[in-house]
Amino acid sequence: MALIAYGGATRANFGDLLEPGFREIFFGQFSTLPTVYDKIFKVNSSSKQQEYDSSVSGFGQLVETTEGAPITYEDPIQGYDKSYVHKKYTKGFKITREMYEDDQYGIMAKMPKALAAATNRTIETICGDIFDNAFTSGTGGDGKYLCATDHSLTGGGTAIDNSHTYGLNETYLEVALLAMRKTNDDKGQKILVKPDTLLVAPDLEKEANILMKSTGRTSTNYNEINPFQGRLNIMVWDYLDNTQAWFVLDSGLHQLNYFWRVRPEFAQDESFDTDAALYKTRCRFSVGFSDWRGVWGSTGTQ
C-alpha cells in the first residue's frame, strides 16, 4: 500500500514490465509531429521578465507648397504598446530504483524522451491557440482580437477589417488577397503587403492544394488558367483545432512573436532516502502578436 501511495513509477504499478514473457511492450511507438510554430512565429530570445513592443508611424503625403511659403511640419504618432509576459511550464516524473532495475524492456529508460515530446506538444498547442482564438479572445496592441472587423488607426480614419466568415474557395481567397493589399498604416497611407502563406488545419488541406496547385481554374468549365497557382505556400498545422478557419499571412510583415526566456531544460536527480530517480523539464516563454497587419483570417463558417 505504501508503494502505491508513493505516486511514482513503482513495480506495483507496472507489473507487465517485470515479466520477460511479453513479445513487446509498446511505448513511444507513435512518431511526434514536426514543429510548426517556429515556421510561423518570429522566434526571439529574451533576457528580461517580460518584453514590450511599440511602434511609431511614418508621415502622410507631401503638401504642395507655393514659392516662398513655409514648410508644413507633421509629427509622427506613437503606436500601441504590447507586452509579452513570460510564463513557466514544467513537468516531471519519478521512478523507484527497483522499478528501473527490474524493467525487462528498457521502457523506464525511455521516459525522459517522453518529457521532450510533451514539451514540444505544449509549445505547439499554446502557439496554435493564438489562431484558434483569433476571432474570440487574445488582444494585440490595439486591444482587438488578431482578426477583427474594427482595427482602429492611431492617426484616425476608417477602421480596417481583417476578419470574415467566408469558406475557403477561389472567390474568397481573392477577397482576402485584395483586402491585405489595401492595408494602410496608422497615417492611412498605403503599405507594401506581400501575402505568401496560406495557413489551414488538416481538414482544409485538400481544398488548399486544389486552389494553389491546379493549373486550371476549379470553378469553371472554360479553359482558363488558375491565377492562384503557386501564389501562396501552404502551411498545414495539426494543432489548429478550429477546423474551418483559414488564414493568409505575410511572413515578412506580420508581428506574430514568440519569446524564449528559458529554453527547455531537462534535469535528473536522485532521492537519498528512497533511491527514486527524479526527472523534470522546465521552460519559460511567451507568445502573442503586437500588430494585426500581415494577417487575414476567416472563420470559414459561412
Backbone hydrogen bonds in HBPLUS format (Angstrom, degrees):
<---DONOR---> <-ACCEPTOR-->    atom                        ^
c    i                          cat <-CA-CA->   ^        H-A-AA   ^      H-
h    n   atom  resd res      DA  || num        DHA   H-A  angle D-A-AA Bond
n    s   type  num  typ     dist DA aas  dist angle  dist       angle   num
A0005-ALA N   A0001-MET O   3.16 MM   4  6.39 157.6  2.21 148.2 154.3     1
A0006-TYR N   A0002-ALA O   3.15 MM   4  6.30 126.0  2.45 135.8 148.9     2
A0006-TYR N   A0003-LEU O   3.12 MM   3  5.12 138.3  2.30  95.4 107.4     3
A0009-ALA N   A0094-LYS O   2.72 MM  85  5.98 167.3  1.74 139.8 143.9     4
A0096-THR N   A0009-ALA O   3.07 MM  87  6.22 170.5  2.07 154.1 154.0     5
A0013-ASN N   A0010-THR O   3.07 MM   3  5.36 138.2  2.25 102.6 113.7     6
A0014-PHE N   A0010-THR O   3.18 MM   4  6.43 136.4  2.38 145.8 157.9     7
A0017-LEU N   A0014-PHE O   3.15 MM   3  5.77 138.8  2.32 113.9 123.2     8
A0018-LEU N   A0015-GLY O   3.01 MM   3  5.40 157.4  2.06 112.3 119.6     9
A0019-GLU N   A0016-ASP O   3.31 MM   3  5.56 158.2  2.36 106.5 112.5    10
A0104-GLN N   A0017-LEU O   2.80 MM  87  5.76 173.1  1.80 169.0 168.8    11
A0039-LYS N   A0036-VAL O   2.77 MM   3  5.25 159.1  1.81 120.9 128.2    12
A0040-ILE N   A0037-TYR O   3.14 MM   3  5.32 156.8  2.20 104.6 111.8    13
A0041-PHE N   A0037-TYR O   2.84 MM   4  5.85 161.5  1.87 166.3 168.6    14
A0042-LYS N   A0256-LEU O   2.85 MM 214  6.13 174.8  1.85 159.9 159.7    15
A0258-TYR N   A0042-LYS O   3.00 MM 216  5.94 163.7  2.03 145.7 142.1    16
A0044-ASN N   A0258-TYR O   2.74 MM 214  6.04 161.0  1.77 164.1 170.9    17
A0260-TRP N   A0044-ASN O   2.85 MM 216  6.19 167.2  1.87 151.6 153.8    18
A0046-SER N   A0260-TRP O   2.86 MM 214  5.87 149.1  1.96 158.7 150.4    19
A0051-GLU N   A0084-TYR O   2.89 MM  33  4.97 154.3  1.96 137.5 144.3    20
A0084-TYR N   A0051-GLU O   2.67 MM  33  4.97 153.9  1.73 152.1 156.0    21
A0053-ASP N   A0082-LYS O   2.70 MM  29  5.03 156.4  1.76 151.2 159.3    22
A0082-LYS N   A0053-ASP O   2.82 MM  29  5.03 147.9  1.92 148.6 151.6    23
A0079-GLY N   A0055-SER O   2.58 MM  24  4.58 155.3  1.63 151.5 143.2    24
A0057-SER N   A0077-ILE O   2.88 MM  20  5.12 165.3  1.90 147.8 152.5    25
A0069-ALA N   A0066-THR O   3.05 MM   3  5.48 162.8  2.08 131.0 134.4    26
A0087-LYS N   A0285-PHE O   2.95 MM 198  5.60 167.5  1.96 142.7 138.5    27
A0285-PHE N   A0087-LYS O   3.05 MM 198  5.60 146.4  2.16 150.4 155.1    28
A0089-TYR N   A0283-CYS O   2.84 MM 194  5.45 162.3  1.87 163.6 166.2    29
A0283-CYS N   A0089-TYR O   2.99 MM 194  5.45 147.2  2.10 152.5 161.5    30
A0091-LYS N   A0281-THR O   3.19 MM 190  5.55 145.2  2.32 148.0 148.4    31
A0281-THR N   A0091-LYS O   2.83 MM 190  5.55 149.2  1.93 163.5 173.1    32
A0093-PHE N   A0279-TYR O   2.95 MM 186  5.45 148.2  2.05 140.6 148.3    33
A0279-TYR N   A0093-PHE O   2.97 MM 186  5.45 164.9  2.00 167.4 169.3    34
A0095-ILE N   A0277-ALA O   2.95 MM 182  5.18 152.6  2.03 145.4 153.4    35
A0277-ALA N   A0095-ILE O   2.72 MM 182  5.18 158.5  1.77 162.5 160.1    36
A0100-TYR N   A0096-THR O   3.07 MM   4  6.43 160.0  2.11 153.2 158.0    37
A0101-GLU N   A0097-ARG O   2.88 MM   4  6.09 159.8  1.92 151.5 157.3    38
A0102-ASP N   A0098-GLU O   2.95 MM   4  6.00 156.0  2.01 147.8 153.2    39
A0103-ASP N   A0099-MET O   3.11 MM   4  5.94 118.8  2.50 140.0 151.1    40
A0110-LYS N   A0107-ILE O   2.92 MM   3  5.29 146.7  2.03 107.9 118.4    41
A0111-MET N   A0108-MET O   3.24 MM   3  5.31 156.2  2.30 101.8 108.8    42
A0113-LYS N   A0110-LYS O   3.04 MM   3  5.70 133.1  2.27 117.0 128.0    43
A0114-ALA N   A0111-MET O   2.85 MM   3  5.06 127.6  2.12 103.2 118.3    44
A0115-LEU N   A0111-MET O   3.31 MM   4  6.82 138.0  2.49 146.3 157.6    45
A0115-LEU N   A0112-PRO O   3.07 MM   3  5.17 129.9  2.33  96.5 109.5    46
A0116-ALA N   A0112-PRO O   3.34 MM   4  6.80 149.9  2.44 143.7 150.7    47
A0117-ALA N   A0113-LYS O   3.07 MM   4  6.44 155.0  2.13 147.5 154.0    48
A0118-ALA N   A0114-ALA O   2.93 MM   4  6.15 153.5  2.00 143.3 150.7    49
A0119-THR N   A0115-LEU O   2.93 MM   4  6.19 147.2  2.04 145.0 153.8    50
A0120-ASN N   A0116-ALA O   3.09 MM   4  6.44 160.5  2.13 150.0 153.8    51
A0121-ARG N   A0117-ALA O   3.00 MM   4  6.27 159.6  2.05 150.2 155.8    52
A0122-THR N   A0118-ALA O   3.03 MM   4  6.17 153.3  2.10 142.7 149.7    53
A0123-ILE N   A0119-THR O   3.08 MM   4  6.39 162.7  2.12 155.3 158.7    54
A0124-GLU N   A0120-ASN O   3.01 MM   4  6.20 170.4  2.02 154.6 157.3    55
A0125-THR N   A0121-ARG O   2.91 MM   4  6.01 159.0  1.95 148.0 154.0    56
A0126-ILE N   A0122-THR O   3.03 MM   4  6.19 168.7  2.04 153.8 156.3    57
A0127-CYS N   A0123-ILE O   2.99 MM   4  6.14 162.3  2.02 152.7 157.9    58
A0128-GLY N   A0124-GLU O   2.83 MM   4  5.90 152.9  1.90 143.1 151.6    59
A0129-ASP N   A0125-THR O   2.97 MM   4  6.19 137.5  2.15 141.6 152.7    60
A0130-ILE N   A0127-CYS O   3.12 MM   3  5.54 145.8  2.24 106.8 115.8    61
A0131-PHE N   A0128-GLY O   3.07 MM   3  5.61 133.0  2.30 110.4 120.6    62
A0132-ASP N   A0128-GLY O   3.00 MM   4  6.31 160.3  2.04 148.1 154.5    63
A0133-ASN N   A0129-ASP O   2.85 MM   4  5.73 148.4  1.95 143.9 149.3    64
A0134-ALA N   A0131-PHE O   3.11 MM   3  4.68 164.8  2.13 100.3 104.1    65
A0136-THR N   A0133-ASN O   3.05 MM   3  5.23 153.3  2.12 109.9 118.2    66
A0137-SER N   A0133-ASN O   2.98 MM   4  5.29 171.1  1.99 151.3 149.0    67
A0147-CYS N   A0134-ALA O   3.04 MM  13  5.48 170.0  2.05 143.0 141.3    68
A0140-GLY N   A0144-LYS O   3.08 MM   4  5.98 148.7  2.19 156.5 161.1    69
A0143-GLY N   A0140-GLY O   3.08 MM   3  5.43 163.7  2.11 114.9 118.7    70
A0141-GLY N   A0290-SER O   3.33 MM 149  5.34 156.8  2.39 115.8 121.7    71
A0162-ASN N   A0148-ALA O   2.97 MM  14  5.75 168.9  1.98 166.3 164.6    72
A0151-HIS N   A0160-ILE O   2.94 MM   9  5.02 155.4  2.00 155.8 148.8    73
A0160-ILE N   A0151-HIS O   2.83 MM   9  5.02 163.2  1.85 141.8 144.0    74
A0156-GLY N   A0153-LEU O   2.94 MM   3  5.14 164.0  1.96 114.9 117.4    75
A0155-GLY N   A0186-ASP O   3.03 MM  31  5.28 127.5  2.32 135.8 146.2    76
A0297-GLY N   A0162-ASN O   3.10 MM 135  6.36 172.6  2.11 154.3 153.7    77
A0164-HIS N   A0297-GLY O   3.10 MM 133  6.58 148.7  2.20 144.0 153.0    78
A0299-THR N   A0164-HIS O   2.92 MM 135  6.47 152.1  1.99 148.0 148.7    79
A0302-GLN N   A0165-THR O   2.66 MM 137  5.25 150.8  1.74 172.3 162.7    80
A0173-LEU N   A0169-ASN O   2.92 MM   4  5.99 140.3  2.08 151.8 163.5    81
A0174-GLU N   A0170-GLU O   3.17 MM   4  6.33 155.2  2.23 145.4 150.6    82
A0175-VAL N   A0171-THR O   3.23 MM   4  6.59 146.3  2.35 134.6 143.9    83
A0176-ALA N   A0172-TYR O   3.05 MM   4  6.20 155.9  2.11 137.1 142.4    84
A0177-LEU N   A0173-LEU O   3.00 MM   4  6.28 163.8  2.02 152.4 155.9    85
A0178-LEU N   A0174-GLU O   2.96 MM   4  6.09 161.0  2.00 150.9 155.9    86
A0179-ALA N   A0175-VAL O   2.93 MM   4  6.05 159.5  1.97 147.9 154.1    87
A0180-MET N   A0176-ALA O   2.99 MM   4  6.21 158.9  2.03 151.2 156.4    88
A0181-ARG N   A0177-LEU O   3.04 MM   4  6.19 151.9  2.13 139.4 147.3    89
A0182-LYS N   A0178-LEU O   3.10 MM   4  6.34 134.0  2.32 143.1 154.4    90
A0182-LYS N   A0179-ALA O   3.22 MM   3  5.24 134.9  2.43  95.0 106.9    91
A0183-THR N   A0180-MET O   3.16 MM   3  5.30 161.7  2.20 112.4 112.8    92
A0185-ASP N   A0189-GLN O   2.82 MM   4  5.36 150.9  1.90 145.1 154.0    93
A0188-GLY N   A0185-ASP O   2.88 MM   3  5.22 159.0  1.92 115.8 119.9    94
A0196-ASP N   A0249-LEU O   2.83 MM  53  6.14 159.9  1.87 156.2 158.4    95
A0233-ASN N   A0196-ASP O   2.83 MM  37  5.98 177.9  1.83 135.2 135.5    96
A0197-THR N   A0249-LEU O   3.18 MM  52  5.05 149.7  2.27 148.0 146.9    97
A0249-LEU N   A0197-THR O   2.89 MM  52  5.05 160.3  1.93 143.3 149.2    98
A0198-LEU N   A0233-ASN O   2.75 MM  35  5.97 164.4  1.77 161.1 161.7    99
A0235-MET N   A0198-LEU O   2.84 MM  37  5.96 171.0  1.84 156.5 155.5   100
A0199-LEU N   A0247-PHE O   2.79 MM  48  5.04 162.2  1.82 149.4 154.6   101
A0247-PHE N   A0199-LEU O   3.01 MM  48  5.04 158.9  2.06 147.9 152.7   102
A0200-VAL N   A0235-MET O   2.97 MM  35  6.37 160.8  2.01 161.4 166.1   103
A0237-TRP N   A0200-VAL O   2.99 MM  37  6.35 160.3  2.03 159.5 165.7   104
A0204-LEU N   A0201-ALA O   2.99 MM   3  5.77 160.0  2.03 125.9 130.9   105
A0205-GLU N   A0202-PRO O   3.13 MM   3  5.01 166.0  2.16 105.3 109.2   106
A0208-ALA N   A0204-LEU O   2.94 MM   4  6.11 160.2  1.98 154.2 160.4   107
A0209-ASN N   A0205-GLU O   2.96 MM   4  6.17 158.7  2.00 152.0 157.0   108
A0210-ILE N   A0206-LYS O   3.00 MM   4  6.28 155.2  2.06 150.6 157.7   109
A0211-LEU N   A0207-GLU O   3.01 MM   4  6.24 162.8  2.04 150.9 155.0   110
A0212-MET N   A0208-ALA O   2.97 MM   4  6.11 156.0  2.03 148.9 155.4   111
A0213-LYS N   A0209-ASN O   2.84 MM   4  5.49 145.4  1.96 144.7 151.1   112
A0214-SER N   A0210-ILE O   3.28 MM   4  5.43 146.2  2.40 130.7 133.7   113
A0230-GLY N   A0212-MET O   2.70 MM  18  5.34 156.1  1.76 145.3 150.3   114
A0226-ASN N   A0215-THR O   2.93 MM  11  5.42 143.1  2.07 134.0 128.1   115
A0217-ARG N   A0224-GLU O   3.13 MM   7  5.90 151.5  2.21 138.2 142.8   116
A0224-GLU N   A0222-TYR O   2.90 MM   2  5.63 128.8  2.16 108.7  93.1   117
A0229-GLN N   A0226-ASN O   3.21 MM   3  5.53 170.6  2.22 115.5 117.9   118
A0231-ARG N   A0228-PHE O   2.92 MM   3  5.02 168.1  1.94 127.5 126.8   119
A0240-LEU N   A0237-TRP O   3.23 MM   3  5.80 155.4  2.29 120.5 120.1   120
A0243-THR N   A0241-ASP O   3.03 MM   2  5.50 115.9  2.46 110.5  93.6   121
A0245-ALA N   A0242-ASN O   3.29 MM   3  5.73 143.3  2.43 109.5 118.9   122
A0246-TRP N   A0298-SER O   3.04 MM  52  5.55 151.8  2.12 149.1 157.2   123
A0298-SER N   A0246-TRP O   2.95 MM  52  5.55 157.9  2.00 163.5 170.0   124
A0248-VAL N   A0296-TRP O   2.82 MM  48  5.23 161.2  1.86 154.3 160.8   125
A0296-TRP N   A0248-VAL O   2.98 MM  48  5.23 147.1  2.09 153.3 160.4   126
A0250-ASP N   A0294-GLY O   2.86 MM  44  4.73 149.5  1.95 139.2 139.5   127
A0253-LEU N   A0250-ASP O   3.11 MM   3  5.41 130.7  2.37 105.6 118.1   128
A0254-HIS N   A0250-ASP O   2.95 MM   4  5.86 174.9  1.95 172.2 172.2   129
A0290-SER N   A0255-GLN O   2.99 MM  35  5.44 152.0  2.07 148.2 152.5   130
A0257-ASN N   A0288-GLY O   2.88 MM  31  5.57 146.7  1.99 142.5 152.8   131
A0288-GLY N   A0257-ASN O   3.00 MM  31  5.57 153.0  2.07 158.9 164.5   132
A0259-PHE N   A0286-SER O   2.83 MM  27  5.23 170.3  1.84 154.6 157.6   133
A0286-SER N   A0259-PHE O   3.04 MM  27  5.23 148.6  2.14 140.1 148.7   134
A0261-ARG N   A0284-ARG O   2.99 MM  23  5.27 154.9  2.06 134.5 138.7   135
A0262-VAL N   A0284-ARG O   3.07 MM  22  4.83 171.3  2.07 131.6 131.8   136
A0284-ARG N   A0262-VAL O   2.98 MM  22  4.83 166.0  2.00 134.6 137.9   137
A0265-GLU N   A0282-ARG O   2.85 MM  17  5.30 156.4  1.90 149.5 157.4   138
A0282-ARG N   A0265-GLU O   3.01 MM  17  5.30 142.6  2.15 140.3 151.2   139
A0267-ALA N   A0280-LYS O   2.96 MM  13  5.47 163.5  1.99 152.3 157.3   140
A0280-LYS N   A0267-ALA O   2.99 MM  13  5.47 152.8  2.07 156.6 158.0   141
A0269-ASP N   A0278-LEU O   2.85 MM   9  5.07 154.4  1.91 144.0 150.7   142
A0278-LEU N   A0269-ASP O   2.77 MM   9  5.07 178.0  1.78 147.2 147.4   143
A0271-SER N   A0276-ALA O   2.88 MM   5  5.28 163.4  1.91 154.2 159.3   144
A0275-ASP N   A0271-SER O   2.83 MM   4  5.08 142.2  1.97 140.5 146.9   145
A0295-VAL N   A0292-TRP O   3.18 MM   3  5.91 134.6  2.40 144.3 146.0   146
